[in-house]
């Protein structure tokens, strides 16, 4: 928990460095099933949020070797968006 991992991503045709911070562990249920997960939050290299307008993102990733993102929460000024894994084809 609170460990940072650095990655390079492509955003708007530019390479950008980001960090991912593990903020917690949680057991959750989504339509696809029940999972023990790590909660991660992406931040830019300077420690600021990646989303504009003070947005915040949390991603729940399974704590197994597959590391499947099963839930994503995006908080924006105008409200929240929650994505939950329903199926894998």
C-alpha beads as a LAMMPS data file, in Angstrom:
LAMMPS data file: protein, C-alpha beads

89 atoms
88 bonds

1 atom types
1 bond types

-500.0 500.0 xlo xhi
-500.0 500.0 ylo yhi
-500.0 500.0 zlo zhi

Masses

1 110.0

Atoms # bond

1 1 1 0.000 0.000 0.000
2 1 1 1.197 3.499 -0.972
3 1 1 3.802 1.934 -3.276
4 1 1 4.394 3.763 -6.593
5 1 1 5.080 2.196 -9.977
6 1 1 6.209 4.232 -12.999
7 1 1 5.032 3.697 -16.583
8 1 1 5.243 5.441 -19.939
9 1 1 2.013 5.898 -21.905
10 1 1 1.056 7.504 -25.194
11 1 1 -1.444 10.349 -24.818
12 1 1 -2.354 12.751 -27.642
13 1 1 0.470 11.279 -29.738
14 1 1 3.045 12.128 -27.049
15 1 1 4.889 9.867 -24.647
16 1 1 3.983 10.764 -21.072
17 1 1 5.333 9.327 -17.835
18 1 1 2.803 8.432 -15.144
19 1 1 2.890 6.817 -11.740
20 1 1 0.386 4.358 -10.357
21 1 1 -0.112 4.343 -6.593
22 1 1 -1.538 1.309 -4.805
23 1 1 -4.016 2.909 -2.397
24 1 1 -5.654 -0.131 -0.810
25 1 1 -6.942 -3.699 -0.919
26 1 1 -10.643 -4.533 -1.120
27 1 1 -12.913 -7.514 -1.759
28 1 1 -15.571 -6.447 -4.284
29 1 1 -18.442 -7.920 -6.234
30 1 1 -19.115 -6.984 -9.874
31 1 1 -21.446 -8.646 -12.404
32 1 1 -18.548 -10.909 -13.520
33 1 1 -17.923 -12.245 -9.989
34 1 1 -16.334 -11.609 -6.589
35 1 1 -12.667 -10.685 -6.352
36 1 1 -9.957 -9.643 -3.935
37 1 1 -8.450 -6.534 -5.536
38 1 1 -5.733 -3.923 -5.312
39 1 1 -7.025 -0.373 -5.676
40 1 1 -4.729 1.781 -7.806
41 1 1 -4.816 5.464 -8.716
42 1 1 -2.894 6.890 -11.686
43 1 1 -1.118 10.232 -11.143
44 1 1 1.234 12.143 -13.405
45 1 1 4.965 12.298 -12.829
46 1 1 4.612 15.504 -10.771
47 1 1 2.111 13.879 -8.383
48 1 1 -0.943 15.681 -9.834
49 1 1 -4.145 14.011 -10.985
50 1 1 -4.219 12.937 -14.626
51 1 1 -7.785 14.060 -15.260
52 1 1 -8.715 17.679 -15.866
53 1 1 -11.024 19.720 -13.597
54 1 1 -9.779 18.049 -10.408
55 1 1 -10.940 14.643 -11.623
56 1 1 -9.960 11.512 -9.754
57 1 1 -9.702 7.885 -10.939
58 1 1 -9.504 4.619 -9.035
59 1 1 -9.090 1.202 -10.631
60 1 1 -9.755 -2.130 -8.888
61 1 1 -7.428 -4.842 -10.270
62 1 1 -7.638 -8.507 -9.274
63 1 1 -4.929 -9.708 -6.874
64 1 1 -4.077 -12.732 -8.991
65 1 1 -1.608 -13.315 -11.817
66 1 1 -4.151 -12.073 -14.411
67 1 1 -4.524 -8.582 -12.848
68 1 1 -7.873 -7.937 -14.523
69 1 1 -9.363 -4.449 -14.094
70 1 1 -12.837 -5.273 -12.753
71 1 1 -14.021 -1.813 -11.656
72 1 1 -13.132 1.776 -12.557
73 1 1 -14.425 4.842 -10.719
74 1 1 -13.958 8.269 -12.301
75 1 1 -14.955 11.289 -10.224
76 1 1 -15.605 14.504 -12.136
77 1 1 -16.996 17.914 -11.215
78 1 1 -20.329 17.015 -12.800
79 1 1 -20.666 13.554 -11.204
80 1 1 -19.183 10.062 -11.070
81 1 1 -18.756 7.359 -13.689
82 1 1 -18.522 3.749 -12.471
83 1 1 -17.573 0.909 -14.823
84 1 1 -17.946 -2.706 -13.655
85 1 1 -16.788 -5.792 -15.550
86 1 1 -19.737 -7.738 -16.862
87 1 1 -18.141 -10.385 -19.117
88 1 1 -14.896 -11.507 -20.742
89 1 1 -15.039 -13.029 -24.213

Bonds

1 1 1 2
2 1 2 3
3 1 3 4
4 1 4 5
5 1 5 6
6 1 6 7
7 1 7 8
8 1 8 9
9 1 9 10
10 1 10 11
11 1 11 12
12 1 12 13
13 1 13 14
14 1 14 15
15 1 15 16
16 1 16 17
17 1 17 18
18 1 18 19
19 1 19 20
20 1 20 21
21 1 21 22
22 1 22 23
23 1 23 24
24 1 24 25
25 1 25 26
26 1 26 27
27 1 27 28
28 1 28 29
29 1 29 30
30 1 30 31
31 1 31 32
32 1 32 33
33 1 33 34
34 1 34 35
35 1 35 36
36 1 36 37
37 1 37 38
38 1 38 39
39 1 39 40
40 1 40 41
41 1 41 42
42 1 42 43
43 1 43 44
44 1 44 45
45 1 45 46
46 1 46 47
47 1 47 48
48 1 48 49
49 1 49 50
50 1 50 51
51 1 51 52
52 1 52 53
53 1 53 54
54 1 54 55
55 1 55 56
56 1 56 57
57 1 57 58
58 1 58 59
59 1 59 60
60 1 60 61
61 1 61 62
62 1 62 63
63 1 63 64
64 1 64 65
65 1 65 66
66 1 66 67
67 1 67 68
68 1 68 69
69 1 69 70
70 1 70 71
71 1 71 72
72 1 72 73
73 1 73 74
74 1 74 75
75 1 75 76
76 1 76 77
77 1 77 78
78 1 78 79
79 1 79 80
80 1 80 81
81 1 81 82
82 1 82 83
83 1 83 84
84 1 84 85
85 1 85 86
86 1 86 87
87 1 87 88
88 1 88 89
